Amino acid sequence: MQNVRKLNPAAHLDRGAMTRGVIVSNRVMAFWHTMIGKKVVMAVTGVVLIGFVIGHMFGNLKIFSGPSEINAYSRFLREVGWPELGYGQLLWLVRIVLFVCVTLHITAAIQLTRMSWAARPIGYTAKRDIETTWAARTMRWGGVLLVAFVIFHLLHLTGGVVGFGPGQFQHLAVYQNVVAAFAIWPVALFYIVAMGALCLHLSHGIWSMLQTLGWNTARNEATLKILSQIIAIVVFVGFTSVPVAVLAGWLR
């Protein structure tokens, strides 16, 4: 008699699950390595980052309601989710999500640039950029400036590590910290310039995101371009109003 090999159904199911997992993983990685895959990643992470930027802007504008309002808002961000979540846990979760989105966004942007350069290694005799807007032409360098700004901002107004004298930075005293920070005009000017770069980045980035996600049509193309510019301008005015108000003496 021939030896009959017994099959273990559980082991077979495990191998099937592992195989499907590998296939799914390979498909995701294969999609990531395409230009369209990287553009989709940039678009999806862009949605998250734009949402954060707009929410952050509205939070900043609470400073015009006085110290108690914005300082209470700062405490709320750390206490939200209590008692299910500990102090500041939800805020750190949001920070982790933002860090992942920023990392994927930058990585996809860099790799897309390299793929674009590799596709045309020899420069054109007559340089013609199909991206005719100033916002489009400054996307890369504007992105570099924004990365530098984010690092400085975290060290500055979030951590109080730079830009403050000994004992000047006070935890959760957002109003006092902002006024003290922007009273130094080079710092305020740097923030305004960085917000200009953000405005240009958003103007072209939102439009590109809408294109990648397939939301633009021949009918709404002009409208979406205008909408992208309006959002960018509103964000610029909203963020820069704070350092301008401090420099003008409206916030003390």
Order of alpha helices (4+ residues) and beta strands (2+ residues): alpha-alpha-alpha-alpha-alpha-alpha-alpha-alpha-alpha
